[in-house]
Amino acid sequence: MPLVLRRLAGAVAVAFATALAAPPSPGQQPAPVRATSLILVTLDGLRWQELFGGADSALLADTTTTRDRTSRERYWRPTADERRRALMPFFWEVIAPEGQVFGDRPGGGGMRVTNGRKFSYPGYQEMLAGYPDSAIDSNARTPNPNVTVLEWLLARPGLAGRVAVFGTWDVFPFIVNEERSGIPVNAGWEPLVLRQPTPGQALLNTLMETLPRIWEGERYDALTYQAAREYVIAERPNVLYLALGETDDWAHEDRYDRYLDAARNGDAFIRDLWQTVQADPRYRHRTALVVTTDHGRGAGRADWSRHGASVADAEWVWAAVLGPDTPARGSRTDVGDATQAQIAATVAALLGEDYLAAQPRAAPPLPVREP
C-alpha cells in the first residue's frame, strides 16, 4: 500500500476509534427507553398538606387525634422540607428529584378533582376513565358502566392477561368492573390466588383468615401490598394498580397519628416495590411509576378528617410520575392547575399509547415531556 494511503487509513482508524470512545454531544443523545411496564399506586385521601409540608404541628399536639406520643419524635422536624422527608422519604429522595410532582400548592401549583363529589368512587372513576361521571354519586358496590384505562390497556397488543389490580377496599372489583373487563382484582379480605401456589401466598391467606378486622370491607395495607408483591414476582404483570387505603381509614377514625403512620408505610411499600422490579431484568429501567390520590381533605382541626362536596379544600389532590423517559423536573409549578382526570391518559402515554384517540372525553395527559 502506498505511504499516502497507509497514512490515510491510519487517520481514518484513529478518527473512528475516537468517535466510538467519545461521549455523544448533547444533540446526539440516544432516545430514552420507553416504558413497557407501569405501576400505578394510590394513597386514599392523603392530603397535599402532609405530602408537601409534612406533619401538622397543631394536629400533632392535639392528644385527642394524636394519641401516640412518639409520633412527634418520628415526624416533627424544624422545616417543611425536613418534615415531608421524615414522613415520606422515598417520595422526596427518589421520586420527586428523579421524576415530576404535580399539585404543589405551597409552591404555586395545584391539582384538583373535577367530579364535584370529592370522595372515593367518583374520584377513582375520574382518575381511571379520564373524565367525571355524574351518575357515580356514591360508594355503593355498583359495577362501573365506564371503561377505564386499565380495561382499555388490557386489549392493547402484548397486554392481554397482563393487567392486575390489588386494593385494600373491597369496592375495587366494581370500580374497574372486574366481571366485564376481565381484569383480575384482589381486594378487601379476598384470598390471594396464584397459578403456582407459594409459601408467601399461603401465609398471607392464613393472616387474612385469622387477623381481627377493624373495617369489614377493608383489610390492612400491609396485606394488600404483600399480596401485590407476591403476585408481581409470580405472575409478572405489565400493568399493576396498587390501591392503598389506610390513610383514609385512619383519618375517618380521627387518628392523626395512625394516618401519618399509614402514609409512611405506604411510602415504604412503594420503595420496596420499586426496588423489587428494578432487581428484575424484565422490569429494570423499563417501568414507569405513577403515585396519586383520589381526593383531598379539609383543612384545620375541625375538617382535616373529612371530605366530600361540602368540605372546602377537599378538591385539591396531587400526583407524581417517574419513568425511564420522564425528564427529572421535580415539582411542576410551571403548568398551572392540573386535574385528576389527566391520570388515565398519562398512564397510557407512559406506555406509548394514545388513550385520547379511543376516548375523546378523557382529559389530556399530564405534560411530563413538556418544558
C-alpha positions, 0 to 999 in steps of 0.5 A, a space after each residue: 500500500 502506498 505511504 499516502 494511503 497507509 497514512 490515510 487509513 491510519 487517520 481514518 482508524 484513529 478518527 473512528 476509534 475516537 468517535 466510538 470512545 467519545 461521549 455523544 454531544 448533547 444533540 446526539 443523545 440516544 432516545 430514552 427507553 420507553 416504558 413497557 411496564 407501569 405501576 400505578 399506586 394510590 394513597 386514599 385521601 392523603 392530603 397535599 398538606 402532609 405530602 408537601 409540608 409534612 406533619 401538622 404541628 397543631 394536629 400533632 399536639 392535639 392528644 385527642 387525634 394524636 394519641 401516640 406520643 412518639 409520633 412527634 419524635 418520628 415526624 416533627 422536624 424544624 422545616 417543611 422540607 425536613 418534615 415531608 422527608 421524615 414522613 415520606 422519604 422515598 417520595 422526596 429522595 427518589 421520586 420527586 428529584 428523579 421524576 415530576 410532582 404535580 399539585 404543589 400548592 405551597 409552591 404555586 401549583 395545584 391539582 384538583 378533582 373535577 367530579 364535584 363529589 370529592 370522595 372515593 368512587 367518583 374520584 377513582 372513576 375520574 382518575 381511571 376513565 379520564 373524565 367525571 361521571 355524574 351518575 357515580 354519586 356514591 360508594 355503593 358496590 355498583 359495577 362501573 358502566 365506564 371503561 377505564 384505562 386499565 380495561 382499555 390497556 388490557 386489549 392493547 397488543 402484548 397486554 392481554 392477561 397482563 393487567 392486575 389490580 390489588 386494593 385494600 377496599 373491597 369496592 375495587 372489583 366494581 370500580 374497574 368492573 372486574 366481571 366485564 373487563 376481565 381484569 383480575 382484582 384482589 381486594 378487601 379480605 379476598 384470598 390471594 390466588 396464584 397459578 403456582 401456589 407459594 409459601 408467601 401466598 399461603 401465609 398471607 391467606 392464613 393472616 387474612 383468615 385469622 387477623 381481627 378486622 377493624 373495617 369489614 370491607 377493608 383489610 390492612 395495607 400491609 396485606 394488600 401490598 404483600 399480596 401485590 408483591 407476591 403476585 408481581 414476582 409470580 405472575 409478572 404483570 405489565 400493568 399493576 394498580 396498587 390501591 392503598 387505603 389506610 390513610 383514609 381509614 385512619 383519618 375517618 377514625 380521627 387518628 392523626 397519628 395512625 394516618 401519618 403512620 399509614 402514609 409512611 408505610 405506604 411510602 415504604 411499600 412503594 420503595 420496596 416495590 420499586 426496588 423489587 422490579 428494578 432487581 428484575 431484568 424484565 422490569 429494570 429501567 423499563 417501568 414507569 411509576 405513577 403515585 396519586 390520590 383520589 381526593 383531598 381533605 379539609 383543612 384545620 382541626 375541625 375538617 382535616 378528617 373529612 371530605 366530600 362536596 361540602 368540605 372546602 379544600 377537599 378538591 385539591 389532590 396531587 400526583 407524581 410520575 417517574 419513568 425511564 423517559 420522564 425528564 427529572 423536573 421535580 415539582 411542576 409549578 410551571 403548568 398551572 392547575 392540573 386535574 385528576 382526570 389527566 391520570 388515565 391518559 398519562 398512564 397510557 402515554 407512559 406506555 406509548 399509547 394514545 388513550 385520547 384517540 379511543 376516548 375523546 372525553 378523557 382529559 389530556 395527559 399530564 405534560 411530563 415531556 413538556 418544558 
